Amino acid sequence: MTKQELAVELPRTSKNFVDLRQNKADEIGSLRVEVIQCIGLPKMDKYSLTDAFCYIVCGSEVFVTDVIPDNLNPAWLPLTRRACIMPLKNAYSQVYVGVFDYDGEKEDDDFIGRVVIDTPQLQSGFSYDITLPLRHTSKTYYRRKLGCVRLRLELHWTAGVRAALLSYMPKSPSVITRRITNRPLEPTTTIKCPDAKSFASVALTVYGEDVPGKYSAHIKNATSREATLINKLVFSQAKKTARDIATWKNPLLSMYIFWAWMYMVVYNAIDNVPSFILSLLFITLLRNYVKYNVNSAVGSLCGHRTIGGMLGVLLFNRDDSNVQMSELQRMSNRPFLERLLLNMFGLNFTAKRKKAWKNEDHSEFPLSAGLVYPKITPDEASKSHSWVAAKDETSGYISKSVFDAARLNSVLDDWDPEDDDSSDEEEWRFENGRGFDRRASFTKGEKGPGIDGFSEDSLFDESPKVARNGVSSTSAQHAIKMPELPFPVLPEQDMNVKKKSSSTIIGQIEKIHAKASRAFLHLFDDRVFVADDRAEAEKLLHINTTNNPIAKKMYPILGAFLKLIDIELSAFRAVFNIVMWKDPFLSFWTTLVVFCLMVVLLFFPWRYLFFIIGLVGLGPQNYVLVDWFEAKRIARQQKKGATRKSSLESLDSYHDLAESPLLFRNNVQMKPDGRHREVIVPSVPFRYNRFYDWPPDPASTSIKEGSYSSTDDNLDIVARQHRQSPTVTKRSQGIGRLIRNRLPTVSQSALPRRDSYSLMYDRTQLLADKRGENEREQ
């Protein structure tokens, strides 16, 4: 198969989609995911090239692609196992794609990198052909050449976009009340892993190499640097904003604050202070909406969701998309409200260039300056260049779905597996501590100027990873409930009495961690897994694998301390993403709620509220109702204990996973090992990942109208449910026998390395000829 034929064949729609939908009532949509190719992957094996395959995780569903052997630029043709249909139960689900090097069933697969796609950034009815750079970690910032992955995504909301928008609302009041409990909530979204190999791979796909709770010098330094960055920039920006308001840099904002202040002072309207504070938050949300959503490179090149459009979705279930509009069309068709806000906040209407997205602020991670930390492009992430789609003259910067064959030729010609020009140096440019320029650099082993915090030197020479991770399904069964005493136990004060410590340092840190998690309503729960054998699960994730006895004692303590800090950082990222409109749906709901509260609190009868609080909380009726309250409290505690017991019993009744799609690897159905392991997938509306993989590089992005249909007869749906995966195995084995009978015997080692594409194409071509030329053209 020639390179030009490969360039034409790859973008074709996949013929075999593994359908993971189960037609349940809570499924509001579906997402088609196709892995087309990887570009510029690193060499993971010593004596051979990378045997690449991918894991795709969305919610509680997972899919595994075919293995492409011995290739640093693997490609999956339309007839290979590369596509799936994921069910969506809410609009804030994230799609995780992990790329691995297959090393056989007796060894762990090498983790290459992962990408995370936010579903709210996609619009229904459009096909997104994107190329994203791979990241090895989820918290530690590196600019390494790990390659990139090319995906095709197509979203479809079954009940309309209104159902997706309403999925952010709590389904019942009990969802909120359960988050105020003392203990962590039971995980709602998990992936049951039938063997150790799939357990480790799924966990790495979801959480990256730096799993929550794991300690290493790099994770410690990354956490310290992020905290220092937030501390410096937030306070400096707050000072600058206060100075600008006082000096009337923005006359409209300064005038509003001045008149509101004077009104409350003159008329003694202190009860209007909450409404005034919410109005400032509302103004901030509107400013960031027009600056980072409407007038940004992301909104200009990939389309954006407007407040008016989301109001139309909420009221009339009508979605007005502007994805395929050009930049000039968006500028000329802007609503009056957006034009007014742009003029009010002093923002211009300048058209965005294709390269403007790279240097936009806050596009790589929160508070990242675009000129200092530009967006990583696919060309920078891979040792070879990524493909560039042809420009569509009718839609400006949104290109057609055309694969550039000439660029693919340069990819294959320029790529030399022996040429490894990756360096361990990371350049940090600065100028006298005031800013960054291009005149000085230092390696990652040195301390960066202008960044405070922990030292770069590790406590130990090695950096093994030890953590307290996950939750055991049997640990609560051994808990002993102590009888309640009529008075609290006072701590011993006599120094002659020897006191034995009832808790360790790790236990004390975990108690503080539990209180911090409860303070944030358990929204940023960092548990990774549920397993019967916790030690064995930690070993599979390479936690506490060091032989250093000092490190075995210290690393769990440091890992638990990092988990405590990570909760605060996650809360900041979640608030930052809402204010900066990283999730349009959630930011829209926040803006709407803030506006409604602002209006309600402006006329709210505070005097009557405090009267009712005093009457109910301190009234004389409590003297009579105290016994009734106590009986209700005891009954509620007994009910919680029974609920906890039933949930543990449900975990113990772990069903057979012999037909799990995770066991279908390298075209062979493996066998489960009978152990209970589950990977917890985050399922909260708040986005608290550190890095942003969206938006993709416009040079390698193609957006066009999709042809998705839930009853598409042109596609060959391979499996409707998990338990039908053995059918896939028998079918693949039959196809393999057919191909082996019709192909001449050729030694794989005798073929050149790049000819694996030709061999794979010849096999699929025989199958395509058997199905008929007409079906192949469809």
Secondary structure as GFF3:
##gff-version 3
##sequence-region A 1 778
A	DSSP	alpha_helix	3	9	.	.	.	ID=ss1
A	DSSP	beta_strand	16	19	.	.	.	ID=ss2
A	DSSP	beta_strand	29	39	.	.	.	ID=ss3
A	DSSP	beta_strand	52	58	.	.	.	ID=ss4
A	DSSP	beta_strand	61	64	.	.	.	ID=ss5
A	DSSP	beta_strand	83	88	.	.	.	ID=ss6
A	DSSP	beta_strand	94	101	.	.	.	ID=ss7
A	DSSP	beta_strand	110	118	.	.	.	ID=ss8
A	DSSP	three_ten_helix	119	121	.	.	.	ID=ss9
A	DSSP	beta_strand	126	133	.	.	.	ID=ss10
A	DSSP	beta_strand	148	157	.	.	.	ID=ss11
A	DSSP	alpha_helix	161	166	.	.	.	ID=ss12
A	DSSP	alpha_helix	173	177	.	.	.	ID=ss13
A	DSSP	three_ten_helix	178	180	.	.	.	ID=ss14
A	DSSP	beta_strand	190	192	.	.	.	ID=ss15
A	DSSP	alpha_helix	196	207	.	.	.	ID=ss16
A	DSSP	alpha_helix	217	246	.	.	.	ID=ss17
A	DSSP	alpha_helix	251	266	.	.	.	ID=ss18
A	DSSP	three_ten_helix	270	272	.	.	.	ID=ss19
A	DSSP	alpha_helix	273	289	.	.	.	ID=ss20
A	DSSP	pi_helix	290	294	.	.	.	ID=ss21
A	DSSP	alpha_helix	297	302	.	.	.	ID=ss22
A	DSSP	alpha_helix	307	316	.	.	.	ID=ss23
A	DSSP	alpha_helix	327	332	.	.	.	ID=ss24
A	DSSP	alpha_helix	336	344	.	.	.	ID=ss25
A	DSSP	three_ten_helix	354	357	.	.	.	ID=ss26
A	DSSP	alpha_helix	378	381	.	.	.	ID=ss27
A	DSSP	alpha_helix	405	414	.	.	.	ID=ss28
A	DSSP	beta_strand	471	472	.	.	.	ID=ss29
A	DSSP	three_ten_helix	475	478	.	.	.	ID=ss30
A	DSSP	alpha_helix	505	519	.	.	.	ID=ss31
A	DSSP	beta_strand	529	531	.	.	.	ID=ss32
A	DSSP	alpha_helix	534	540	.	.	.	ID=ss33
A	DSSP	alpha_helix	549	579	.	.	.	ID=ss34
A	DSSP	alpha_helix	584	602	.	.	.	ID=ss35
A	DSSP	alpha_helix	606	618	.	.	.	ID=ss36
A	DSSP	alpha_helix	622	652	.	.	.	ID=ss37
A	DSSP	three_ten_helix	661	663	.	.	.	ID=ss38
A	DSSP	beta_strand	664	665	.	.	.	ID=ss39
A	DSSP	beta_strand	668	669	.	.	.	ID=ss40
A	DSSP	beta_strand	677	680	.	.	.	ID=ss41
A	DSSP	three_ten_helix	698	700	.	.	.	ID=ss42
A	DSSP	beta_strand	702	705	.	.	.	ID=ss43
A	DSSP	beta_strand	716	717	.	.	.	ID=ss44
A	DSSP	three_ten_helix	722	724	.	.	.	ID=ss45
A	DSSP	alpha_helix	725	742	.	.	.	ID=ss46
A	DSSP	three_ten_helix	748	750	.	.	.	ID=ss47
A	DSSP	three_ten_helix	753	755	.	.	.	ID=ss48
A	DSSP	alpha_helix	756	771	.	.	.	ID=ss49
A	DSSP	alpha_helix	773	777	.	.	.	ID=ss50
###
